[in-house]
Amino acid sequence: MKAELLAPAGTLECVKTALYFGADAVYCGGPLLQLRAESSALSFDEIEFAASLCHKMGKKLYITVNCFAENGEIPQLKDYASRLKEIGADALIVSDLGAIAELREKCPEMDIHVSTQANTMNYRTVNFYRDMGVKRVVLGREMTLKQIEELKGLIHSDIEIEAFVHGAMCMAYSGRCLLSSFLTNRSGNRGECSQPCRWNYYLVEEKRGNMHIPVIEDAGATAILSSADLKCIGFLDRLENAGVCSFKIEGRMKSPYYVATVINAYRQFMDGRAGLKVCEEELNCASHRPYSSGFYFGDVKNDPNNDGLYRRTCDFIGIVCGKTEKDEYIIEMRNRFSVGDVLEVLSPNSLGRSFKVESIRGENGESKNAAVLVQEKIAVNCPFELESGDILRKRIV
């Protein structure tokens, strides 16, 4: 497949991971107007480093500027965009129409991609953005495959179409939501969403406030507002044939392990190096809610088995950092493991490899029965070659 595989990254570690596992481009938030928490925003220095890394590998870096701007923020856009262009950003992902107009006027050399937050659902809107000088539009997530096909035949050939293919879906229309603002005074449209749609809810009768009734009778509460996660790996060819040139993965708040697992599965499948069943099993290894094909085939089907709860088949154990003089591998540990455990290797170079841990040595060379300290660097044996950046995981299901 020729479509771009676009990865999320909330940290420099995630940028490096995404590139190592085969992303064609990476999108990140910066210091201003990005729709994620400050913890997932890169500084100017980090953006410059990330851009340099991407360009050395022939990849691209996009920066999200997708909050809905307030009056006082519009004048900041010129200097902000100019600085991002200077340090290597390839495009800005923008949702606010006023922000787009300001950027095209004051920083015309910067490419603009219209965010999914702009709710683009028809060809007239795409052509309108194209006439403004926009290079790419990320479609609203509510569009079906048929609608995308129709749209592609009615838009100018020199504007690109991008669509989400994997990750969390918002209960609101293309992510526009007031629930967080109402319940916690944290606006999802300003990058502060507290994700109340993921909370557990009970039904309370008006005159019996002390009686909490589960919406569905089970052992725990039911996340009645929580949508399924999107998974499109099985019909990427249809999306590409419909005119989508960039497959976007959601998840700037996700861990390096999540980014590695998802990007690797899609890369292996897109390149024809692994079959659909194998790659779908790989996607189950990272934490996710029940999967769905979203709106691509019409309305989202209400799966009665969708409990809204997260599940995974593997634990993230550690990242390979190098090799010792004794031909052991240095692992930066993330979750506990012990001598005798079987660990699987997540690598862009292979699938399905595993080995039994026969020894663990601490940073001072001492033998250990288990690794228990997060981010401790320990040494383990492995009967085959590993590369720095490979990830170790342990199967739990």
C-alpha positions in Angstrom: 0.0 0.0 0.0 1.2 3.5 -0.9 -0.8 5.4 1.7 1.1 7.2 4.5 1.1 5.6 7.9 0.8 8.4 10.4 1.7 7.8 14.0 0.8 9.7 17.2 3.5 10.8 19.7 3.1 12.7 22.9 6.8 12.4 23.9 10.2 12.2 22.2 10.4 8.5 23.2 7.1 7.9 21.2 8.5 9.8 18.2 11.6 7.5 18.2 9.4 4.4 18.7 7.0 5.4 15.9 9.9 5.9 13.4 11.7 2.7 14.5 8.5 0.6 14.0 7.8 2.0 10.5 5.7 5.2 10.6 6.0 7.4 7.5 5.1 10.5 9.5 4.5 11.5 13.1 2.2 14.1 14.6 2.8 15.8 17.9 1.5 18.7 20.0 3.6 21.8 20.6 3.6 24.6 23.2 0.5 26.4 21.9 -3.2 25.5 21.0 -2.9 21.7 20.9 -5.8 19.4 21.9 -4.1 17.3 24.5 -2.8 17.7 28.0 0.4 19.6 28.6 2.1 16.3 29.5 1.8 15.4 25.8 3.2 18.7 24.4 6.7 18.9 23.0 8.9 21.9 23.6 10.5 23.8 20.7 13.8 22.1 21.3 12.1 18.7 21.3 10.2 19.5 18.1 13.4 20.6 16.4 15.1 17.3 17.5 12.1 15.3 16.3 12.0 17.0 13.0 15.7 16.4 12.4 15.2 12.7 13.3 12.2 12.4 10.9 14.0 14.1 8.0 17.1 12.0 8.4 14.9 9.0 7.9 13.0 10.5 5.0 9.9 10.9 7.2 7.7 13.9 8.1 6.6 15.7 11.3 3.2 17.4 11.7 2.3 19.7 14.7 -1.2 20.0 16.0 -2.6 23.5 16.5 -6.1 22.2 16.7 -7.7 24.1 19.6 -10.5 26.5 18.8 -8.7 29.8 19.2 -9.8 32.7 21.3 -9.4 36.3 20.2 -6.1 36.8 22.1 -4.5 33.7 20.5 -5.0 34.7 16.9 -2.1 37.3 16.9 0.3 34.6 18.3 -0.1 32.3 15.3 2.2 34.1 12.9 5.3 34.0 15.2 4.4 30.5 16.4 4.0 29.0 12.9 7.2 30.8 11.6 9.1 29.3 14.5 7.8 25.8 13.8 8.6 26.1 10.1 12.1 27.3 11.0 12.8 24.3 13.2 11.5 21.8 10.7 7.8 21.1 11.1 6.4 19.9 7.8 2.7 20.9 8.4 0.3 22.2 11.0 -2.9 20.4 11.8 -5.5 23.1 12.4 -9.3 23.0 13.1 -10.3 26.7 13.7 -11.3 28.5 10.5 -10.0 31.9 11.8 -6.7 30.3 12.7 -6.4 28.8 9.2 -7.1 32.2 7.6 -4.5 33.9 9.8 -1.9 31.2 9.1 -2.4 31.4 5.3 -2.1 35.2 5.4 0.8 35.6 7.8 2.8 32.3 7.2 1.9 31.1 3.7 5.0 28.9 3.4 3.7 26.5 6.1 1.5 23.7 4.9 -1.9 23.3 6.6 -3.8 20.1 7.3 -7.4 20.6 8.4 -8.1 18.7 11.6 -10.9 16.2 12.1 -12.2 18.6 14.7 -13.4 20.8 11.8 -16.0 18.2 11.0 -15.5 18.1 7.3 -18.2 15.9 5.7 -18.6 17.1 2.1 -16.8 18.0 -1.1 -17.8 21.7 -1.0 -16.0 22.1 2.3 -12.9 20.3 1.1 -12.8 22.5 -2.0 -13.3 25.6 0.1 -10.3 24.7 2.2 -8.3 23.9 -0.9 -9.1 27.4 -2.3 -7.8 28.8 1.0 -4.5 27.1 0.3 -4.9 24.0 2.5 -2.9 21.0 1.5 -4.8 18.2 3.3 -8.1 17.6 5.0 -8.6 15.1 7.8 -12.2 13.9 7.3 -14.8 13.8 10.0 -14.9 10.4 11.6 -18.6 10.1 10.9 -18.1 9.6 7.1 -18.8 6.2 5.5 -16.7 4.6 2.9 -19.3 5.3 0.3 -19.4 9.0 1.2 -15.6 9.2 1.0 -15.6 7.6 -2.5 -18.3 10.1 -3.6 -16.3 13.0 -2.1 -13.1 12.0 -3.8 -14.7 12.2 -7.2 -15.9 15.8 -6.6 -12.9 17.5 -5.1 -9.8 19.0 -6.8 -7.0 16.5 -7.5 -4.4 18.6 -5.7 -5.8 18.3 -2.2 -5.1 15.3 0.0 -7.5 13.3 2.1 -6.6 11.7 5.5 -8.7 9.5 7.7 -8.4 7.8 11.1 -8.0 4.0 11.0 -7.3 3.0 14.6 -7.7 4.1 18.2 -10.1 5.7 20.6 -13.3 7.2 19.2 -15.1 10.1 20.9 -18.8 9.9 21.7 -19.2 13.5 20.4 -19.4 14.7 16.8 -15.8 14.5 15.5 -14.6 15.1 19.1 -16.6 18.3 19.8 -17.8 17.8 23.3 -19.2 19.9 26.2 -19.6 17.0 28.7 -16.1 17.6 30.3 -16.7 21.3 30.5 -20.1 20.8 32.2 -18.9 18.2 34.7 -15.4 19.3 35.5 -15.0 22.8 34.0 -12.3 21.4 31.7 -13.0 22.0 28.0 -12.3 19.1 25.6 -12.3 21.7 22.8 -9.4 23.5 24.6 -7.2 20.4 25.1 -8.3 19.8 28.7 -10.8 16.9 28.4 -11.2 14.8 31.6 -12.8 12.0 29.5 -16.0 11.7 31.5 -17.4 9.4 28.8 -15.0 6.8 30.1 -16.3 7.0 33.6 -18.6 4.4 35.2 -22.2 5.4 35.5 -25.3 4.2 37.4 -28.9 5.0 37.0 -30.4 7.0 40.0 -34.2 7.4 40.4 -35.3 11.0 41.2 -36.9 10.3 44.6 -34.4 7.6 45.7 -31.1 9.4 45.4 -29.4 6.8 47.6 -30.3 4.0 45.3 -27.7 3.4 42.5 -28.9 1.0 39.9 -26.4 -0.5 37.4 -27.5 0.1 33.8 -26.6 -3.5 33.0 -26.7 -6.1 35.7 -23.1 -7.3 36.2 -20.4 -7.3 38.9 -19.3 -3.8 38.2 -20.5 -0.5 36.8 -21.2 0.1 33.2 -19.4 2.8 31.1 -22.6 3.6 29.2 -21.0 6.5 27.2 -17.8 4.8 26.3 -17.5 4.0 22.6 -15.6 1.1 21.1 -12.1 1.6 19.7 -11.6 2.0 15.9 -9.8 -0.8 14.0 -9.7 -0.6 10.2 -6.7 -2.9 9.4 -9.0 -5.3 7.6 -10.2 -2.8 4.9 -7.3 -0.5 4.4 -7.3 -1.3 0.7 -10.9 0.0 0.4 -10.0 3.2 2.2 -7.0 3.7 -0.1 -9.1 3.0 -3.2 -11.7 5.5 -1.9 -9.0 8.2 -2.0 -7.5 8.2 1.4 -3.7 9.0 1.2 -2.9 8.9 4.9 -3.9 6.4 7.5 -4.0 8.1 10.9 -3.5 6.3 14.2 -5.1 8.0 17.3 -3.1 8.1 20.6 -0.9 11.1 21.6 -1.6 10.2 25.2 -0.6 6.6 24.7 2.6 4.8 25.8 5.6 3.9 23.6 4.5 0.2 23.9 1.0 1.1 22.5 2.6 3.1 19.6 5.0 0.3 18.8 2.4 -2.4 18.9 -0.1 -0.6 16.6 2.4 0.9 14.2 4.2 -2.4 13.8 1.0 -4.3 13.1 -0.2 -1.9 10.5 3.3 -1.6 8.9 3.7 -5.3 8.6 0.3 -5.7 7.1 0.6 -2.8 4.7 3.9 -4.1 3.4 2.6 -7.6 3.0 5.0 -9.1 5.5 2.3 -10.6 7.7 -1.3 -11.7 7.3 -4.4 -10.1 8.6 -5.1 -12.6 11.4 -1.5 -12.3 12.7 -1.7 -8.5 12.7 -5.1 -8.5 14.4 -3.7 -10.7 17.1 -0.8 -8.2 17.5 -3.3 -5.3 17.9 -4.9 -7.2 20.8 -1.5 -7.1 22.7 -1.9 -3.4 23.5 -4.6 -2.1 25.9 -7.8 -1.3 24.0 -11.6 -1.3 24.3 -13.7 -3.6 22.1 -12.9 -2.9 18.5 -15.3 -1.5 15.9 -15.2 -0.5 12.2 -16.6 2.9 13.3 -19.0 4.6 10.8 -17.2 3.4 7.7 -20.0 0.9 6.9 -22.9 3.0 8.2 -24.0 3.6 11.8 -21.8 2.1 14.5 -23.3 -1.2 15.5 -24.2 -1.5 19.1 -22.3 -4.7 20.2 -24.1 -6.1 23.3 -20.7 -7.5 24.4 -19.1 -4.1 24.4 -18.7 -3.5 28.1 -16.5 -0.4 27.5 -13.7 -1.9 29.5 -10.0 -2.1 28.5 -8.4 -5.4 27.7 -5.0 -6.6 26.5 -3.2 -9.9 25.9 0.3 -8.8 26.9 2.1 -6.7 29.5 4.8 -4.3 28.4 8.0 -5.6 30.1 10.8 -3.4 28.8 12.8 -1.7 26.0 16.1 -3.1 24.6 18.8 -0.4 25.2 22.0 -2.2 24.1 24.3 -5.1 24.8 26.8 -6.0 27.5 30.3 -7.3 27.1 28.9 -10.7 28.1 26.5 -10.7 25.2 23.5 -10.1 27.4 20.9 -7.4 26.5 20.4 -4.3 28.6 16.7 -3.8 29.2 15.0 -0.7 30.7 12.3 -2.4 32.8 8.6 -1.3 32.8 6.8 -4.2 34.5 7.9 -7.0 36.8 9.3 -10.2 35.4 11.2 -13.2 36.8 13.7 -15.9 35.9 11.8 -18.6 34.1 9.3 -16.2 32.4 8.8 -16.5 28.7 9.1 -13.1 27.0 8.0 -12.2 23.5 10.0 -9.8 21.3 8.2 -6.9 19.5 10.4 -5.9 16.6 10.0 -4.3 13.2 12.3 -7.0 11.9 10.4 -10.1 12.9 7.2 -11.5 14.5 6.6 -14.4 16.8 9.9 -14.7 18.5 10.1 -15.5 22.2 12.6 -16.8 24.7 12.8 -18.0 28.3 14.6 -15.8 30.8 17.5 -17.8 32.3 19.3 -15.1 34.2 18.8 -11.5 35.4 21.6 -9.2 36.5 21.2 -5.8 38.1 23.1 -2.6 37.4 26.0 -3.7 39.7 26.3 -7.1 38.1 24.4 -8.9 40.9 22.2 -11.9 40.1 18.5 -11.4 40.7 15.5 -13.7 40.7 13.2 -10.9 39.5 13.2 -7.4 38.0 10.9 -5.2 40.1 12.0 -1.5 39.8 10.4 0.5 37.0 13.0 2.0 34.6 15.8 0.0 36.3 18.3 -1.2 33.7 19.0 -4.8 34.0 20.8 -7.5 31.8 19.1 -10.6 30.5 20.1 -13.5 28.3 18.6 -14.0 24.8 19.5 -16.8 22.4 19.1 -14.6 19.3 20.0 -11.1 18.2 18.0 -8.1 19.5 18.2 -4.5 18.4 18.1 -1.3 20.4 14.5 -0.2 20.3 13.0 -3.7 20.3 10.4 -4.2 23.0 9.9 -7.1 25.3 6.4 -8.2 26.5 4.9 -11.0 28.5 1.7 -12.8 27.5 -1.1 -12.6 30.2 -3.9 -14.2 28.2 
